[in-house]
Amino acid sequence: DHAGAFAAASAQGQHFRPPGGESPDHVRQRVSAWLVAAARNGSGSPLLAVTHQGVIRALLAGITGWNMIGKPPVRLADDVVHVIDVDPAGALRSIGWNVSLIDGPVGRRRTERP
């Protein structure tokens, strides 16, 4: 029963771990540690990291306290950037979610055919 398995997995939120994989909480811990190390070892210049929405959702959960059960506190759009800062104590905080780098509507932008 796929629906039942999906419901059981969803109920575990950030602690769900697929067979042979990582839970979102483990992903958040690993990526957060990398971001803190990069911030401390960097030149103070901004760092650009490109990743998929699963990693972004794990960071969103850590920054906002969302347990990944139910709707997220922020709808993460496509074709945007999410700006995260590392403070001197090593805590992550959002500077901005869904920051558009292009003119026009944000999120799931449709391209017009010529």
C-alpha positions, -999 to +999 in steps of 0.1 A: +000+000+000+019+030-013-005+056+002-001+041+037+037+039+033+038+076+022+016+086+051+038+068+076+070+083+061+055+118+061+045+115+097+082+111+107+089+146+092+126+155+095+134+122+111+123+100+082+152+080+068+148+061+036+167+027+034+203+034+028+198+072+029+199+102+052+171+118+071+165+155+064+178+162+099+211+145+091+213+164+058+207+196+077+234+188+102+259+179+075+252+209+052+251+233+082+285+221+093+298+226+058+284+261+056+298+271+090+332+257+080+331+275+047+322+308+064+350+305+089+376+295+064+365+319+036+377+353+028+345+369+040+332+369+004+297+356-003+296+319-012+272+304-038+261+269-034+238+252-059+216+223-046+182+207-049+151+215-030+155+186-005+186+202+009+170+237+009+139+222+028+162+206+054+179+240+059+145+257+060+135+233+088+166+240+108+164+278+105+126+281+111+121+253+136+096+236+112+095+198+119+087+190+082+053+178+091+025+197+074+030+228+052+063+246+054+064+281+068+077+294+035+067+281+000+100+276-018+098+287-054+119+276-083+142+299-103+152+319-073+179+320-046+176+316-009+201+338+010+214+323+042+239+339+066+262+323+092+265+344+123+298+346+143+285+319+167+279+295+138+241+298+137+223+299+103+197+325+096+177+335+066+184+368+049+158+361+023+138+333+008+127+333-028+149+362-039+144+367-077+174+372-099+153+380-129+126+405-138+090+392-136+070+369-114+089+347-089+086+310-089+078+284-116+084+309-143+070+299-177+090+306-207+071+319-238+076+301-271+087+324-300 
